[in-house]
Amino acid sequence: MSFCSNCGAPLEAGNIFCTKCGAPVQGQNTNQGYGANQYGNQYGNQYGDQQFYRTQPYPGQVRPVSFGQKNIAVAIILSIVTLGIYSIIWLINMVDQLNEASDTPNATPGTTVFLLSLVTCGIYSLFWIYKAGEQVNRAKAMRYLPADSNSGVIYLVLSLFGFGIVAYALIQSELNKIAEYHGAPKA
């Protein structure tokens, strides 16, 4: 058994990066089997059918999120009971949390997404829901969580067929996983 030269953690055979600190394993060619991905000149690695992206040099460098986990069932029930009014609040909060989690502070804020969706009769909301898939993948990749490259398409198709609330629930589920990663309690 070998040990990480950076932090001293035990390494399993075949590890390219230390699972504790993220440092490259000495003597391994870290570029082998890698290709440039959508996040610039960083490298991605394919493990089975799930894609992982390396967007930070070390795992500890991602900022913790300030939001906690949200109970999705309660959000859906409140959206139905309030005839959609709560879903507006849910959308605004979800957009802001996704911007924070994906470390894109200059992205469109939640209130602007809602107003643009209102003015364009929902067309902008379809654009945003597709782009939300990319933001979810970026946020998960920053934390070395498995990402699904088709999530934006799934959210868009659900919204086109009248299941936008299901797309909201899926996005919220991913945000809950990110909050759980940082130790936030369940709501």
C-alpha positions as CSV (number, residue, x, y, z in Angstrom):
1,M,0.0,0.0,0.0
2,S,1.2,3.5,-0.9
3,F,0.6,6.8,0.8
4,C,0.0,10.3,-0.4
5,S,3.1,12.4,-0.5
6,N,1.0,15.5,0.3
7,C,-1.1,14.5,3.3
8,G,0.0,10.9,4.1
9,A,-3.4,9.3,3.5
10,P,-3.4,5.7,2.4
11,L,-3.9,5.2,-1.4
12,E,-5.7,2.4,-3.1
13,A,-4.1,0.8,-6.1
14,G,-4.8,2.7,-9.3
15,N,-5.7,6.0,-7.7
16,I,-4.6,9.0,-9.8
17,F,-5.5,11.6,-7.1
18,C,-5.6,11.3,-3.3
19,T,-9.1,10.8,-2.1
20,K,-8.4,12.9,1.0
21,C,-6.6,16.0,-0.4
22,G,-6.9,15.7,-4.2
23,A,-3.2,15.9,-4.8
24,P,-1.9,13.9,-7.8
25,V,-0.3,10.6,-6.9
26,Q,3.5,10.6,-7.4
27,G,4.7,8.5,-10.3
28,Q,1.3,8.5,-12.0
29,N,0.7,10.2,-15.3
30,T,-2.3,12.3,-14.4
31,N,-3.0,13.2,-18.0
32,Q,-3.4,9.6,-19.1
33,G,-6.9,8.9,-20.3
34,Y,-8.0,12.5,-19.7
35,G,-9.4,15.0,-22.1
36,A,-10.2,18.7,-21.9
37,N,-13.8,19.3,-20.7
38,Q,-16.3,22.1,-20.9
39,Y,-14.8,23.9,-17.9
40,G,-11.6,25.0,-19.6
41,N,-8.2,23.4,-19.5
42,Q,-9.0,21.2,-16.5
43,Y,-9.3,17.5,-16.9
44,G,-12.2,15.1,-16.7
45,N,-12.1,11.4,-15.9
46,Q,-14.6,8.7,-16.9
47,Y,-15.5,6.2,-14.2
48,G,-18.1,3.7,-15.4
49,D,-21.1,5.6,-16.7
50,Q,-20.7,8.6,-14.4
51,Q,-18.7,11.7,-15.3
52,F,-16.5,13.5,-12.8
53,Y,-14.8,16.8,-13.6
54,R,-11.8,18.1,-11.9
55,T,-12.5,21.9,-11.6
56,Q,-10.5,22.7,-8.4
57,P,-6.9,21.8,-7.6
58,Y,-7.9,20.4,-4.2
59,P,-11.3,19.4,-2.6
60,G,-11.0,21.8,0.3
61,Q,-10.9,24.9,-1.8
62,V,-14.6,25.1,-2.7
63,R,-16.5,27.6,-0.5
64,P,-19.3,26.1,1.6
65,V,-22.8,27.1,0.8
66,S,-24.9,29.3,3.0
67,F,-28.2,27.5,2.4
68,G,-29.6,24.4,4.0
69,Q,-31.6,21.5,2.7
70,K,-35.3,22.1,1.7
71,N,-38.1,19.6,2.1
72,I,-39.2,19.0,-1.5
73,A,-42.6,17.5,-0.6
74,V,-43.5,20.5,1.5
75,A,-42.4,22.8,-1.3
76,I,-44.6,21.0,-3.8
77,I,-47.6,20.9,-1.5
78,L,-47.2,24.6,-0.7
79,S,-47.0,25.4,-4.5
80,I,-50.3,23.5,-5.1
81,V,-52.1,24.9,-2.1
82,T,-51.1,28.5,-2.9
83,L,-52.1,28.0,-6.6
84,G,-48.5,28.5,-7.7
85,I,-47.6,31.6,-5.7
86,Y,-45.1,29.6,-3.5
87,S,-43.5,28.2,-6.7
88,I,-42.5,31.7,-7.6
89,I,-40.7,32.1,-4.2
90,W,-39.2,28.6,-4.6
91,L,-37.9,29.5,-8.1
92,I,-36.3,32.8,-6.9
93,N,-34.6,31.1,-4.0
94,M,-33.5,28.1,-6.1
95,V,-31.9,30.3,-8.8
96,D,-30.0,32.2,-6.1
97,Q,-28.9,29.0,-4.4
98,L,-27.8,27.5,-7.7
99,N,-25.8,30.6,-8.5
100,E,-24.1,30.4,-5.2
101,A,-23.4,26.6,-5.4
102,S,-22.0,26.8,-8.9
103,D,-19.8,29.8,-7.9
104,T,-21.3,32.1,-10.5
105,P,-22.2,35.2,-8.6
106,N,-22.6,37.3,-11.8
107,A,-25.3,34.9,-13.2
108,T,-28.8,36.1,-13.5
109,P,-30.4,36.6,-10.0
110,G,-33.7,34.8,-9.1
111,T,-35.9,37.9,-9.3
112,T,-34.6,38.7,-12.8
113,V,-35.2,35.2,-13.9
114,F,-38.8,35.4,-12.7
115,L,-39.4,38.9,-14.2
116,L,-37.9,37.9,-17.6
117,S,-40.0,34.7,-17.5
118,L,-43.1,36.8,-16.8
119,V,-42.4,39.3,-19.6
120,T,-41.6,36.6,-22.2
121,C,-44.6,34.5,-21.3
122,G,-42.4,31.7,-20.0
123,I,-39.9,31.4,-22.8
124,Y,-37.0,32.7,-20.7
125,S,-37.9,30.1,-18.0
126,L,-37.4,27.4,-20.6
127,F,-33.9,28.8,-21.4
128,W,-33.1,29.1,-17.7
129,I,-34.2,25.6,-16.9
130,Y,-32.0,24.2,-19.6
131,K,-29.0,26.3,-18.4
132,A,-29.7,25.2,-14.8
133,G,-28.6,21.7,-15.8
134,E,-25.1,23.1,-16.7
135,Q,-25.0,25.0,-13.4
136,V,-26.0,21.8,-11.4
137,N,-23.2,19.9,-13.2
138,R,-20.7,22.6,-12.5
139,A,-21.7,22.8,-8.8
140,K,-21.5,19.0,-8.4
141,A,-18.2,18.8,-10.3
142,M,-16.6,21.4,-8.0
143,R,-17.4,19.0,-5.1
144,Y,-16.3,15.8,-7.0
145,L,-19.9,14.6,-7.0
146,P,-21.1,12.6,-10.0
147,A,-22.7,14.8,-12.7
148,D,-25.2,13.9,-15.4
149,S,-24.5,15.8,-18.7
150,N,-28.2,15.3,-19.8
151,S,-29.8,17.0,-16.8
152,G,-30.5,20.3,-18.7
153,V,-32.3,18.4,-21.4
154,I,-34.3,16.4,-18.9
155,Y,-35.3,19.6,-17.1
156,L,-36.3,21.2,-20.4
157,V,-38.4,18.2,-21.6
158,L,-40.2,18.0,-18.3
159,S,-41.0,21.7,-18.4
160,L,-42.2,21.5,-22.1
161,F,-44.6,18.8,-21.2
162,G,-46.1,20.6,-18.2
163,F,-44.0,19.0,-15.5
164,G,-42.0,22.1,-14.5
165,I,-42.6,21.4,-10.8
166,V,-40.9,18.0,-11.3
167,A,-37.9,19.8,-12.8
168,Y,-37.9,22.2,-9.8
169,A,-38.0,19.1,-7.5
170,L,-35.0,17.5,-9.3
171,I,-33.0,20.7,-9.2
172,Q,-33.8,21.1,-5.5
173,S,-32.8,17.5,-4.9
174,E,-29.4,18.3,-6.4
175,L,-29.1,21.5,-4.3
176,N,-30.0,19.4,-1.2
177,K,-27.1,17.0,-2.0
178,I,-24.7,19.9,-2.3
179,A,-26.0,21.3,1.0
180,E,-25.6,17.9,2.6
181,Y,-22.0,17.7,1.2
182,H,-21.3,20.8,3.3
183,G,-23.1,19.4,6.4
184,A,-26.3,21.4,6.3
185,P,-29.1,19.8,8.3
186,K,-32.3,18.4,6.7
187,A,-35.3,20.7,6.8
